C-alpha cells in the first residue's frame, strides 16, 4: 500500500467494527458489575434491617419483669411474660416504681407503656411493636414472609413448651419458661436474611432443670 494513499475502506470497516466490539464488551461488563453491586447492596440492606428488628425485640425481652425498686432490679414473682404464642409475645415490667420506699406500682392498664408486645401480621407481611394500645410497624409491608417471625419457649432443661390448649401458653405453662428463642426472616425481592437469638429471662434464672 502506498503510504500516501491513507486507509482503505476495508481497513476503516475493520477499525470501526473492532471499536464497536470493544465498546459493547465494556458496556456489558459495566452492566454486569452494576447488577452485582446492586444485588450486594440489597443483600446488606436486608441483613441490616433484619438484625436491627431482632436486636430491638431482644432488648425489650431482656427487660421482662424489670422492677427498679426491687433489689437486683428484677422481680422473680412478676409476670414478665404475659402473652406467649408462636407469632406473638407480650412482656411486662414495672418501670414506674419511683423510689426504693415505693412498691412496684403494678399499673398495667391498656395504655400502659409497661406492656410491650411484638407480633407478625401475615396479611401485610410486617412485624410490629405494641406499646399499650399504640402500634408501630418495625418493617415495611411485604418484607416478612409467612412464619417469618417465630417465638419458641424453652423450659430450664432446654425443651420446648407447647400450648396444650389454643395457640397461646397458659399461665402455668408461661411460668415454666426460662428462655425464649426468636427466629426472624425478612426479604426484599430475591434477597432474604434470617437470624436466630435465644434470650434467658432474667427474672426466671432461679428455675432449674429437675
Secondary structure by P-SEA (a helix, b strand, c coil): ccccccccaaaaaaaaaaaaaaaaaaaaaaaaaaaaaaaaaaaaaaaaaaaaaaaaaaaaaaaccccccccccccccccccccccccbbbbbbccccccccccccccccccccccccccccccccccccccccbbbbcccccccccccbbbbbbccccbbbbbcccccccaaaaaaccbbbbbbbbbccccbbbbbbbbccccccccccc
